[in-house]
Amino acid sequence: QVQLVESGGGLVQAGGSLRLWCAASGSVVRINVMGWYRQAPGKQRDLVAYITSGGSTNYADSVKGRFTISRDNAKNTLSLQMNSLKPEDTAVYYCNYRRVVPPRDDYWGQGTQVTVSS
């Protein structure tokens, strides 16, 4: 019911910045939670940050102070500003959409590669 398309990934050098975008379309409801997850080669998919439709945010300890998540509810878009990038930030980043109201649908984007060179 919901389609998510990420963009903005690429190759950057350590210390640089990159901004990821996610556009949601389809049966998007007003009250939801959107977030970014990442998965490095050989590792599990972990939460990077999420933001509620009310603007409440949560960040993984590894990105606090460096990443900023934001959203535009009117446009159904999600963004992740990544600063002071480190090689360990290298991963495929996935956009996630979740309805907090039952049936609590959970949707994922196709992922976008972020590579940080040392």
URPEFEN-V871498 format. One record per residue. SS is DSSP state (H for helix, E for strand, C for the rest). D_FIRST is the distance of its C-alpha to the first C-alpha in whole Angstrom. Layout:
BEGIN
((SS:D_FIRST) (SS:D_FIRST))
END
This chain:
BEGIN
((C:0) (E:4) (E:7) (E:10) (E:13) (E:17) (E:20) (C:24) (C:25) (E:28) (E:32) (E:34) (E:37) (C:38) (C:38) (C:36) (C:33) (E:29) (E:26) (E:23) (E:20) (E:16) (E:14) (E:10) (E:8) (E:6) (C:5) (C:8) (C:11) (C:14) (C:15) (E:14) (E:15) (E:15) (E:17) (E:19) (E:20) (E:23) (E:24) (C:28) (C:29) (C:30) (C:29) (C:26) (C:23) (E:24) (E:23) (E:24) (E:23) (E:20) (E:20) (E:19) (C:18) (C:22) (C:23) (C:24) (E:25) (E:26) (E:27) (C:28) (C:32) (C:32) (C:31) (C:32) (C:34) (C:33) (E:29) (E:27) (E:24) (E:23) (E:20) (E:20) (C:18) (C:18) (C:17) (C:14) (E:16) (E:18) (E:21) (E:23) (E:27) (E:29) (C:33) (C:36) (C:34) (C:35) (H:35) (H:34) (H:31) (C:30) (E:27) (E:23) (E:21) (E:17) (E:15) (E:13) (E:11) (E:11) (E:11) (C:15) (C:15) (C:14) (C:12) (C:12) (C:9) (E:10) (E:9) (E:11) (C:12) (C:15) (C:18) (E:21) (E:24) (E:27) (E:31) (E:33) (E:37) (C:40))
END
